[in-house]
Every structure is written in structure tokens, then in C-alpha cells.
Amino acid sequence: MLPPRQRSTAMTIPGRDVRAAFRLVGPAVRLPGGEGRSVRVGDVVLKPTGPDPEFAEWLGDIMASVVADGFRVARPLRATTGSWSHDGWTASHVVAGAEPDHAAAPRWGEIIAAGRAFHRALAHVPRPGFLDRRRDWWATGDRVAWQEQDADPLPAVRAPYTALTSLFGPKPQASPQLVHGDLTGNVLVAPGLAPAVIDFSPYWRPPAFGEAVVVADALIWHGAGPGLLHEVVSANGPDVVPYVARALVFRLVTTNERLRARPTEQSRATIAEIRRYADAARLLADIASRPGG
């Protein structure tokens, strides 16, 4: 089961005026994956801007100017109006690559390294004001994970939530900056090329949190086991454990909010997902209890 994402049931295709605004010619072909709303026209991908037009313009500026060193990004296209968006759509160049098949050959280290390079390139960017306006499930999960908002866990998630929050420890003192909070499925690899970081989901946290979300996702949705955790702790030291705990709470709270909004969705898959959070909490607690942990 993949991370919960907000999806639109509307099958909107950008009209000819949108394609003309970005100087595109040809049919729009819907792309699989993600939120299911992106389309490709030739070598360009069109995506809906979402509810916050300020974010679309900010993102265009960031992706156009970021210095890619150790990673690639999908560079945006301006519309003929000079804006990064037109009539609810944004455009960016296609980047070569595909999401790694972690079941066949795990590449978690490469994803984390790509995210680390991406975060270094963003270290100078000031905090955008639109982050304060977010009220979606992911914003709630992020704020709860960083103890900026009280949680209201449903009975089904209360036990793993309590177990994970007990591993938080003191709030990390590392300086926050812009980080990509959803790297796991948004790093593409291609032979002979640097990894491509796509679909930037900005948060204002220490970079280690963005990396920890990758570890959390690997544990919950990609079948990673204790080996990955031990590898990450060995490479980064025991201080990474509270970050992974917060990352797991971030994801768990989004599940909690989804279940609150859709109470009939408590399926076998959801029950199994919640069990994986409990298993991850036990793994983290075991590592934290060891000497040096």
C-alpha cells in the first residue's frame, strides 16, 4: 500500500489555450502515478497548480534557479504571460529516469544522497509564508510530529502513536530549512545520469527529517527491515533515531486523518499498515536501548 495522497476524481485535460500559453503542440496524454492528474505533451509535463497560486509561482522560481549539483530537476516553462502558471496549470520539461524498483534492488542510500544534495542547494532559501496556511493531512502530520499541534489519534492508531512519540526525546536543535518531505517516490534514476528530484513537497525542518521520511516510507510501504535502520544508524549515529520516530509519526498521522475523513476505509490493508507502524516502533526502541543508541 502506498502513502495516502489526496486525489482528484476529475479527469481534467488542459485545453488548447493552456497548451498554446506554454507554446505546446500535440495531444495531452495522461501520465500514470502520483496524483493521477498530470499529462504529457511532447517533452513537457503539465500539472494542476493546486489551490494556492502563490505556491505555483514560488515553486517555478525555485526550480528555475536551483543550482543542480549531484542531482537533476525538471526545469519549469513560463507561459506567454510571463507567469509560471496559466489557467490552473504549470509546465515543466520531462526528466529522464524511473522510480527505482526497491523490491528487486534497494537503492535507499542513493535516494537519501540525492535528497541531501538537493537540500544543500536550498539551504539559502528563506522560509515561504504559504507554509503557515496549509491545513491538509500532511501539514497536520508534520506539525504533530514536531509537537506544534496536539494529536487526536483514533483508537486504531493510538498504540503505535504512543510508542513512537516515546522515542522523540528532546526536540532536535539542528537548524531548519527547506526540505523535500516526500522524496521516496520522487527521485528518478537513469543510467549515467545524476538522480532527478521531482515533485518538490516543501517543509521547514532540519534536513535529517527529510532523509528520515525516506527511511520511514521504506519500513512502512516498501518492506525494508532492520538492516536499513542499522545501516542508517551506523552511517549517521544514534541521533537519527528520534528523526525516524518523528517521520513515522508524520506518516501515521496522515493515515489517522484519512481514517477520520473516511471512517469506512478501515480495510485489511489499513490494519496491516498500522501493524507495520507498531513493528517499526519496536525496531526503533530496540536500537535506542542498545549501548550508544
Contacts in CASP RR format, 6 or more apart in sequence:
PFRMAT RR
TARGET T0000
AUTHOR 0000-0000-0000
METHOD contacts of the structure
MODEL  1
MLPPRQRSTAMTIPGRDVRAAFRLVGPAVRLPGGEGRSVRVGDVVLKPTG
PDPEFAEWLGDIMASVVADGFRVARPLRATTGSWSHDGWTASHVVAGAEP
DHAAAPRWGEIIAAGRAFHRALAHVPRPGFLDRRRDWWATGDRVAWQEQD
ADPLPAVRAPYTALTSLFGPKPQASPQLVHGDLTGNVLVAPGLAPAVIDF
SPYWRPPAFGEAVVVADALIWHGAGPGLLHEVVSANGPDVVPYVARALVF
RLVTTNERLRARPTEQSRATIAEIRRYADAARLLADIASRPGG
1 221 0 8 1.000
1 269 0 8 1.000
1 270 0 8 1.000
1 272 0 8 1.000
1 273 0 8 1.000
2 221 0 8 1.000
3 182 0 8 1.000
3 184 0 8 1.000
3 217 0 8 1.000
3 220 0 8 1.000
3 221 0 8 1.000
3 251 0 8 1.000
3 254 0 8 1.000
4 137 0 8 1.000
4 254 0 8 1.000
4 255 0 8 1.000
4 258 0 8 1.000
5 34 0 8 1.000
5 35 0 8 1.000
6 35 0 8 1.000
6 136 0 8 1.000
6 137 0 8 1.000
7 35 0 8 1.000
7 36 0 8 1.000
7 37 0 8 1.000
8 35 0 8 1.000
8 36 0 8 1.000
8 37 0 8 1.000
8 48 0 8 1.000
10 37 0 8 1.000
11 30 0 8 1.000
12 37 0 8 1.000
12 48 0 8 1.000
13 28 0 8 1.000
13 30 0 8 1.000
13 39 0 8 1.000
14 28 0 8 1.000
14 39 0 8 1.000
14 41 0 8 1.000
14 46 0 8 1.000
14 87 0 8 1.000
14 89 0 8 1.000
15 28 0 8 1.000
17 86 0 8 1.000
17 87 0 8 1.000
18 46 0 8 1.000
18 86 0 8 1.000
18 87 0 8 1.000
18 88 0 8 1.000
18 89 0 8 1.000
19 25 0 8 1.000
19 26 0 8 1.000
19 28 0 8 1.000
19 41 0 8 1.000
19 46 0 8 1.000
20 80 0 8 1.000
21 79 0 8 1.000
21 80 0 8 1.000
21 81 0 8 1.000
21 86 0 8 1.000
21 87 0 8 1.000
22 44 0 8 1.000
22 46 0 8 1.000
22 77 0 8 1.000
22 79 0 8 1.000
22 80 0 8 1.000
22 86 0 8 1.000
22 89 0 8 1.000
22 91 0 8 1.000
23 77 0 8 1.000
23 80 0 8 1.000
24 41 0 8 1.000
24 42 0 8 1.000
24 44 0 8 1.000
24 46 0 8 1.000
24 91 0 8 1.000
25 41 0 8 1.000
26 41 0 8 1.000
26 42 0 8 1.000
27 41 0 8 1.000
28 39 0 8 1.000
28 40 0 8 1.000
28 41 0 8 1.000
28 46 0 8 1.000
29 39 0 8 1.000
29 40 0 8 1.000
29 41 0 8 1.000
30 36 0 8 1.000
30 38 0 8 1.000
30 39 0 8 1.000
31 38 0 8 1.000
31 39 0 8 1.000
31 40 0 8 1.000
31 45 0 8 1.000
34 199 0 8 1.000
37 47 0 8 1.000
37 48 0 8 1.000
38 45 0 8 1.000
38 46 0 8 1.000
38 47 0 8 1.000
39 45 0 8 1.000
39 46 0 8 1.000
40 46 0 8 1.000
40 94 0 8 1.000
42 94 0 8 1.000
43 93 0 8 1.000
43 94 0 8 1.000
44 77 0 8 1.000
44 91 0 8 1.000
44 92 0 8 1.000
44 93 0 8 1.000
44 94 0 8 1.000
45 74 0 8 1.000
45 91 0 8 1.000
45 92 0 8 1.000
45 93 0 8 1.000
45 94 0 8 1.000
46 89 0 8 1.000
46 90 0 8 1.000
46 91 0 8 1.000
47 89 0 8 1.000
47 90 0 8 1.000
47 91 0 8 1.000
47 92 0 8 1.000
48 88 0 8 1.000
48 89 0 8 1.000
48 90 0 8 1.000
49 55 0 8 1.000
49 56 0 8 1.000
49 85 0 8 1.000
49 88 0 8 1.000
49 89 0 8 1.000
49 90 0 8 1.000
50 56 0 8 1.000
50 88 0 8 1.000
52 130 0 8 1.000
52 133 0 8 1.000
53 85 0 8 1.000
53 88 0 8 1.000
54 130 0 8 1.000
55 128 0 8 1.000
55 130 0 8 1.000
56 84 0 8 1.000
56 85 0 8 1.000
56 88 0 8 1.000
56 90 0 8 1.000
57 83 0 8 1.000
57 84 0 8 1.000
57 85 0 8 1.000
58 128 0 8 1.000
58 130 0 8 1.000
59 76 0 8 1.000
59 84 0 8 1.000
59 90 0 8 1.000
59 200 0 8 1.000
59 202 0 8 1.000
60 76 0 8 1.000
60 84 0 8 1.000
60 90 0 8 1.000
61 84 0 8 1.000
62 122 0 8 1.000
62 125 0 8 1.000
62 200 0 8 1.000
63 73 0 8 1.000
63 74 0 8 1.000
63 75 0 8 1.000
63 76 0 8 1.000
63 92 0 8 1.000
63 200 0 8 1.000
64 75 0 8 1.000
64 76 0 8 1.000
64 84 0 8 1.000
66 73 0 8 1.000
66 118 0 8 1.000
66 121 0 8 1.000
66 122 0 8 1.000
67 121 0 8 1.000
68 121 0 8 1.000
68 194 0 8 1.000
69 117 0 8 1.000
69 120 0 8 1.000
69 121 0 8 1.000
70 114 0 8 1.000
70 117 0 8 1.000
70 194 0 8 1.000
70 195 0 8 1.000
71 114 0 8 1.000
71 115 0 8 1.000
71 117 0 8 1.000
71 118 0 8 1.000
71 121 0 8 1.000
71 194 0 8 1.000
71 195 0 8 1.000
71 196 0 8 1.000
71 197 0 8 1.000
72 95 0 8 1.000
72 193 0 8 1.000
72 194 0 8 1.000
72 195 0 8 1.000
72 196 0 8 1.000
72 197 0 8 1.000
73 95 0 8 1.000
73 118 0 8 1.000
73 196 0 8 1.000
73 197 0 8 1.000
73 198 0 8 1.000
74 92 0 8 1.000
74 93 0 8 1.000
74 94 0 8 1.000
74 95 0 8 1.000
74 196 0 8 1.000
74 198 0 8 1.000
75 92 0 8 1.000
75 93 0 8 1.000
76 84 0 8 1.000
76 90 0 8 1.000
76 91 0 8 1.000
76 92 0 8 1.000
76 93 0 8 1.000
77 91 0 8 1.000
77 92 0 8 1.000
77 93 0 8 1.000
78 84 0 8 1.000
79 85 0 8 1.000
79 86 0 8 1.000
79 91 0 8 1.000
80 86 0 8 1.000
84 90 0 8 1.000
95 188 0 8 1.000
95 196 0 8 1.000
95 198 0 8 1.000
96 188 0 8 1.000
96 190 0 8 1.000
96 193 0 8 1.000
96 196 0 8 1.000
97 188 0 8 1.000
97 189 0 8 1.000
97 190 0 8 1.000
97 193 0 8 1.000
97 196 0 8 1.000
98 188 0 8 1.000
98 189 0 8 1.000
98 190 0 8 1.000
99 185 0 8 1.000
99 187 0 8 1.000
99 188 0 8 1.000
99 189 0 8 1.000
100 106 0 8 1.000
100 107 0 8 1.000
100 110 0 8 1.000
100 111 0 8 1.000
100 187 0 8 1.000
100 189 0 8 1.000
102 108 0 8 1.000
102 218 0 8 1.000
102 222 0 8 1.000
102 224 0 8 1.000
103 222 0 8 1.000
106 218 0 8 1.000
106 222 0 8 1.000
106 224 0 8 1.000
106 228 0 8 1.000
107 189 0 8 1.000
108 214 0 8 1.000
108 215 0 8 1.000
108 218 0 8 1.000
108 224 0 8 1.000
108 228 0 8 1.000
110 187 0 8 1.000
110 189 0 8 1.000
110 195 0 8 1.000
111 183 0 8 1.000
111 184 0 8 1.000
111 185 0 8 1.000
111 187 0 8 1.000
111 195 0 8 1.000
111 214 0 8 1.000
112 183 0 8 1.000
112 211 0 8 1.000
112 214 0 8 1.000
112 215 0 8 1.000
112 232 0 8 1.000
113 195 0 8 1.000
114 183 0 8 1.000
114 187 0 8 1.000
114 194 0 8 1.000
114 195 0 8 1.000
114 197 0 8 1.000
115 180 0 8 1.000
115 183 0 8 1.000
115 187 0 8 1.000
115 197 0 8 1.000
115 210 0 8 1.000
115 211 0 8 1.000
116 207 0 8 1.000
116 211 0 8 1.000
118 180 0 8 1.000
118 197 0 8 1.000
119 177 0 8 1.000
119 178 0 8 1.000
119 179 0 8 1.000
119 180 0 8 1.000
119 207 0 8 1.000
119 210 0 8 1.000
122 177 0 8 1.000
122 178 0 8 1.000
122 179 0 8 1.000
123 177 0 8 1.000
125 177 0 8 1.000
125 178 0 8 1.000
127 176 0 8 1.000
127 178 0 8 1.000
127 204 0 8 1.000
128 178 0 8 1.000
128 202 0 8 1.000
131 139 0 8 1.000
131 202 0 8 1.000
131 203 0 8 1.000
131 204 0 8 1.000
137 253 0 8 1.000
137 254 0 8 1.000
137 257 0 8 1.000
137 258 0 8 1.000
137 261 0 8 1.000
138 201 0 8 1.000
138 250 0 8 1.000
138 254 0 8 1.000
140 149 0 8 1.000
140 253 0 8 1.000
140 254 0 8 1.000
140 257 0 8 1.000
141 149 0 8 1.000
141 249 0 8 1.000
141 250 0 8 1.000
141 251 0 8 1.000
141 253 0 8 1.000
141 254 0 8 1.000
141 257 0 8 1.000
142 203 0 8 1.000
142 205 0 8 1.000
142 250 0 8 1.000
143 149 0 8 1.000
144 150 0 8 1.000
144 151 0 8 1.000
144 249 0 8 1.000
144 250 0 8 1.000
144 253 0 8 1.000
145 246 0 8 1.000
145 247 0 8 1.000
145 249 0 8 1.000
145 250 0 8 1.000
145 253 0 8 1.000
146 171 0 8 1.000
146 205 0 8 1.000
146 246 0 8 1.000
147 168 0 8 1.000
147 171 0 8 1.000
151 161 0 8 1.000
151 253 0 8 1.000
151 256 0 8 1.000
152 256 0 8 1.000
153 161 0 8 1.000
153 162 0 8 1.000
153 253 0 8 1.000
153 256 0 8 1.000
154 256 0 8 1.000
154 259 0 8 1.000
154 260 0 8 1.000
156 259 0 8 1.000
156 266 0 8 1.000
156 270 0 8 1.000
156 271 0 8 1.000
156 274 0 8 1.000
157 252 0 8 1.000
157 255 0 8 1.000
157 256 0 8 1.000
157 259 0 8 1.000
157 274 0 8 1.000
157 277 0 8 1.000
159 278 0 8 1.000
160 252 0 8 1.000
160 274 0 8 1.000
160 277 0 8 1.000
160 278 0 8 1.000
160 280 0 8 1.000
160 281 0 8 1.000
161 249 0 8 1.000
161 252 0 8 1.000
161 253 0 8 1.000
161 256 0 8 1.000
163 278 0 8 1.000
163 281 0 8 1.000
163 282 0 8 1.000
163 285 0 8 1.000
164 245 0 8 1.000
164 248 0 8 1.000
164 249 0 8 1.000
164 252 0 8 1.000
164 277 0 8 1.000
164 280 0 8 1.000
164 281 0 8 1.000
164 284 0 8 1.000
165 245 0 8 1.000
165 249 0 8 1.000
166 285 0 8 1.000
167 241 0 8 1.000
167 242 0 8 1.000
167 245 0 8 1.000
167 281 0 8 1.000
167 284 0 8 1.000
167 285 0 8 1.000
167 288 0 8 1.000
168 242 0 8 1.000
168 245 0 8 1.000
168 246 0 8 1.000
169 242 0 8 1.000
172 206 0 8 1.000
172 208 0 8 1.000
172 239 0 8 1.000
172 242 0 8 1.000
172 243 0 8 1.000
174 206 0 8 1.000
174 207 0 8 1.000
174 208 0 8 1.000
175 206 0 8 1.000
176 204 0 8 1.000
176 205 0 8 1.000
176 206 0 8 1.000
177 204 0 8 1.000
177 205 0 8 1.000
177 206 0 8 1.000
177 207 0 8 1.000
178 202 0 8 1.000
178 203 0 8 1.000
178 204 0 8 1.000
179 202 0 8 1.000
179 203 0 8 1.000
179 204 0 8 1.000
179 205 0 8 1.000
179 206 0 8 1.000
179 207 0 8 1.000
179 209 0 8 1.000
179 210 0 8 1.000
180 186 0 8 1.000
180 197 0 8 1.000
180 200 0 8 1.000
180 201 0 8 1.000
180 202 0 8 1.000
180 203 0 8 1.000
180 210 0 8 1.000
181 201 0 8 1.000
181 202 0 8 1.000
181 203 0 8 1.000
181 205 0 8 1.000
181 209 0 8 1.000
181 210 0 8 1.000
181 213 0 8 1.000
182 199 0 8 1.000
182 201 0 8 1.000
182 213 0 8 1.000
183 197 0 8 1.000
183 210 0 8 1.000
183 211 0 8 1.000
183 213 0 8 1.000
183 214 0 8 1.000
184 213 0 8 1.000
184 214 0 8 1.000
184 217 0 8 1.000
184 218 0 8 1.000
184 221 0 8 1.000
184 222 0 8 1.000
185 217 0 8 1.000
186 197 0 8 1.000
186 198 0 8 1.000
186 199 0 8 1.000
186 200 0 8 1.000
186 201 0 8 1.000
187 195 0 8 1.000
187 196 0 8 1.000
187 197 0 8 1.000
187 198 0 8 1.000
188 195 0 8 1.000
188 196 0 8 1.000
188 198 0 8 1.000
189 195 0 8 1.000
189 196 0 8 1.000
190 196 0 8 1.000
203 209 0 8 1.000
203 210 0 8 1.000
206 243 0 8 1.000
208 236 0 8 1.000
208 239 0 8 1.000
208 240 0 8 1.000
208 243 0 8 1.000
209 243 0 8 1.000
209 246 0 8 1.000
209 247 0 8 1.000
210 247 0 8 1.000
211 243 0 8 1.000
212 240 0 8 1.000
212 243 0 8 1.000
212 244 0 8 1.000
212 246 0 8 1.000
212 247 0 8 1.000
213 247 0 8 1.000
213 250 0 8 1.000
213 251 0 8 1.000
215 224 0 8 1.000
215 228 0 8 1.000
215 229 0 8 1.000
215 232 0 8 1.000
215 244 0 8 1.000
215 247 0 8 1.000
216 244 0 8 1.000
216 247 0 8 1.000
216 248 0 8 1.000
216 250 0 8 1.000
216 251 0 8 1.000
216 280 0 8 1.000
217 251 0 8 1.000
218 224 0 8 1.000
218 225 0 8 1.000
218 228 0 8 1.000
219 225 0 8 1.000
219 228 0 8 1.000
219 229 0 8 1.000
219 248 0 8 1.000
219 276 0 8 1.000
219 279 0 8 1.000
219 280 0 8 1.000
219 283 0 8 1.000
220 248 0 8 1.000
220 251 0 8 1.000
220 273 0 8 1.000
220 276 0 8 1.000
220 277 0 8 1.000
220 280 0 8 1.000
221 273 0 8 1.000
225 283 0 8 1.000
226 283 0 8 1.000
229 244 0 8 1.000
229 283 0 8 1.000
229 284 0 8 1.000
229 287 0 8 1.000
230 287 0 8 1.000
232 240 0 8 1.000
232 244 0 8 1.000
233 240 0 8 1.000
233 241 0 8 1.000
233 287 0 8 1.000
233 293 0 8 1.000
237 293 0 8 1.000
238 287 0 8 1.000
238 288 0 8 1.000
238 292 0 8 1.000
238 293 0 8 1.000
241 284 0 8 1.000
241 287 0 8 1.000
241 288 0 8 1.000
241 293 0 8 1.000
244 284 0 8 1.000
245 281 0 8 1.000
245 284 0 8 1.000
248 277 0 8 1.000
248 280 0 8 1.000
248 281 0 8 1.000
248 284 0 8 1.000
251 277 0 8 1.000
252 274 0 8 1.000
252 277 0 8 1.000
255 270 0 8 1.000
255 273 0 8 1.000
255 274 0 8 1.000
258 265 0 8 1.000
259 265 0 8 1.000
259 266 0 8 1.000
259 270 0 8 1.000
287 293 0 8 1.000
END
